[in-house]
Amino acid sequence: MTSTPIVSALRELADKEKQSLHMPGHKQGLTPGLLSGWLGNTLLYDQTEVGILDSLHAPDGPIRQSEQLVATLYGTKATYFTTNGSSAGLIASLLAATDTGATVIVPRNVHKAVLAGIILADLWPYFVEPVYQDGYELGITPASLQAALTAHPEAQAVLLLHPTYEGVACDLEQLVGIARAANCRVVIDEAHGAHFPFHPSLPTSAVRAPADWVVQSAHKTLPALTGAAWVHRLNDNFTDDYFRSRLNLVQSTSPSWLLLGSLDLAQQELRMHGRSWLDQAITKANELATAIEQNSPLVRWQPPTAGGYQQDPLKINLLTAASGQSGYAVARYLEEQGYYVEMAKSHAVLFMLTMADAAMPIDPLVKCLARLPRATGNPIGLPPAPPLPQLYLRPRQAYLAKTCTVARAKALGRIAARPVYAYPPGVPLVYPGEILDQEILAYVDELVAKGGHLTGLQQGAWVVVVEHKE
Ligand SMILES: Cc1ncc(COP(=O)(O)O)c(C=O)c1O
């Protein structure tokens, strides 16, 4: 087996093939056209399952070999590729971890892909509130998870988030231990942590925890194409068919070979350069954060060490209050200068580096931030998070119910049929099935008034349940 079975097979096919008598319609870009003008030779590798290539739905060739290489690299029982991001991996993991109608314990700050899994598996979610500090989520505590499991002894699965979007990793070992003691299956959303095992300064990887499935967006933190992700199985209790049959429900039968090839190369890049590139990138990130603090009013935020929290050093969280500007305004200023941040929120911006930033030039960005205009107005404060609304229907019942839209003034007391969230980070503020109470409506009003852009509202109106089925 070669060290990059997918890319080797694609190269071999490109060398051998005289004429394509099959899909895709661009025919490897051999006829001049707009697409080939744009992507050129890349199209040679945008293939379909012919000859020596493989099927993502039942792999037994180069895809399987590459998945096995990743499993060996991460030390897992098995690894499954997806070209639909961690979103597909999370949906499949929830379908694998639960029976229809089961209770699942979920931190409130999970990504909306978890909601998709809850809807498709028709689950009752029981939400656990994360702890917040300075407007940042730290994660759920062992005590709150224990309380949730005591209140819901029927829970079949626990989903954990590790790390948060902003790179805060929690004490997974304790949380997984508590879930295991309650006989729950454990799924870990480690979308932002595929790089963790490859450097000692990074948080401990979820693949070291005794969980069942760990989902990682290779594309987020490794050199892989957008949408390319994988799911690790960490135990022997479930067969490959058990998991893959669920994953296949949310994967196209025409997966992108470019994405698959990028997963194949990412694992090889990790083997060849993971440690050294991460070393350089972490040094670079620390230099950048220090220089920004010395030359601009932005202040780096880090989680407290008490409580077992660890910060991914490649995620630089910068508080903007001392500039008198909101995070949104700082992000706009940076965009005008050609710098695009990973995320802005009312009081902060997030810069994200990866192992591909080992040689990133930092001076121009630091100089640009040194010129950041200061404002004299009051910086935007965050409204305190409201209490959790009551979940009246299962999210699936509400999502697939007969709905109507109601103006804000008429929304009080109605049942939400759609999630409402800001993207990024894609964490729902309101779940389908929840009753729109005064506190949540006022919170959403305030976020909108402060310039937050929310998805799920229809020009300010709420989509609510009119009639639902049992
Ligand atoms: C915490 C978290 N989980 C899951 C996802 C979904 O990942 P993907 O974009 O790979 O589908 C995201 C995306 O932003 C995320 O932030």
The ligand as an SDF file (V2000), in Angstrom:
LIG
                    3D

 16 16  0  0  0  0  0  0  0  0999 V2000
  -18.4540   22.8150   16.9190 C   0  0  0  0  0  0  0  0  0  0  0  0
  -18.8300   22.4690   15.5060 C   0  0  0  0  0  0  0  0  0  0  0  0
  -19.3020   21.2440   15.2370 N   0  0  0  0  0  0  0  0  0  0  0  0
  -19.6460   20.8710   13.9910 C   0  0  0  0  0  0  0  0  0  0  0  0
  -19.5340   21.7460   12.9360 C   0  0  0  0  0  0  0  0  0  0  0  0
  -19.9250   21.3000   11.5550 C   0  0  0  0  0  0  0  0  0  0  0  0
  -18.7570   21.0340   10.8490 O   0  0  0  0  0  0  0  0  0  0  0  0
  -18.6880   20.9560    9.2630 P   0  0  0  0  0  0  0  0  0  0  0  0
  -18.6450   22.3770    8.7800 O   0  0  0  0  0  0  0  0  0  0  0  0
  -17.4260   20.2110    8.9970 O   0  0  0  0  0  0  0  0  0  0  0  0
  -19.8930   20.2360    8.7910 O   0  0  0  0  0  0  0  0  0  0  0  0
  -19.0390   23.0390   13.1620 C   0  0  0  0  0  0  0  0  0  0  0  0
  -18.9070   24.0090   12.0650 C   0  0  0  0  0  0  0  0  0  0  0  0
  -18.6120   25.1450   12.2030 O   0  0  0  0  0  0  0  0  0  0  0  0
  -18.6810   23.4080   14.4790 C   0  0  0  0  0  0  0  0  0  0  0  0
  -18.2120   24.6370   14.7570 O   0  0  0  0  0  0  0  0  0  0  0  0
  1  2  1  0
  2  3  1  0
  2 15  2  0
  3  4  2  0
  4  5  1  0
  5  6  1  0
  5 12  2  0
  6  7  1  0
  7  8  1  0
  8  9  2  0
  8 10  1  0
  8 11  1  0
 12 13  1  0
 12 15  1  0
 13 14  2  0
 15 16  1  0
M  END
$$$$
